[in-house]
Amino acid sequence: MKEKNNHISQNGSIGVFDSGVGGLTVLREIARALPNEDCVYLGDTARLPYGNKSRDTVTKFALKNSSFLVSLGIKFLVIACNTAASAGLDAVKESFDVPTTGVIKPEARRAATATRNGKVGVIGTRSTIASGAYELAIHQHDSGITVHSRPCPLFVPLAEEGWFEEDVTRLVAERYLMDLINEGIDTLVLGCTHYPLLKKVITETVGRDVALVDSAVPIAREVKDTLKSMGMLRDVNRRRRLTYYVTDDPKIFTQVGESFLGFPLDDVRHVDIAV
């Protein structure tokens, strides 16, 4: 039975969660696309990274994170974590009576339309790549596309550390991405919301002729279109509120988040979410 959210209203917030700071890339685009909407973000930094954990464990995390955000009266839920979306999206949709989306299908749809030669690369955490979720989603749009997948687990801690353009990041990128370059891909899916933080280095490594696809813009568009179709958009110009929760020390999250977003994270709170 679904857990009802009796507080869903036009004035509710958009809830977004990720394992850490990476989902801020999605939140940023949602905030740009929907300037009148309040947003609440949960970074599960105490249990980071998700990518080396079992599917069942990640699903439990996703359910707990969703339950917390739903308890705040959100009107839309975004799973801005590719690992959590590949493992737990269906379970979350079955458990909560709140419109919910994950990052994989919109990103796969964009990749399928972007490729010119039918060769798409996908990078992500070990769990995301092992799930085969991207291959399935891309082939639902075009079964003729060849998908080359590569786990890149070190990208997450590099992004969380704020090492966006360090020499070590360039060396890791070259090691991870060379096989995909040799396969002749013309489109690369950044299958983890942390990876856009490293976009400059990734672009330098694969070359500017390779189109990079991340989830932020298509997810923001989907949220806007869905809320509009439901008649749930706020239509009054107002100062919106962005609230952030983390399950570990807020200081590191705040420092890295501000360095990436370019504006202060004024309302970062600690919350305990036990599993």
Secondary structure, DSSP 8 states (H G I E B T S, - for coil): --B--TT--TT--EEEEESSSTTHHHHHHHHHH-TT--EEEEE-GGG---TTS-HHHHHHHHHHHHHHHHHTT-SEEEE--HHHHHHHHHHHHHHBSS-EEESHHHHHHHHHHH-SSSEEEEEE-HHHHHHTHHHHHHHHH-TT-EEEEEE-TTHHHHHHHT-SS-HHHHHHHHHHHHHHHHTT-SEEEE-STTGGGGHHHHHHHH-TTSEEE-SHHHHHHHHHHHHHHHT----S-----EEEEESS-HHHHHHHHHHHHSS----EEE-----
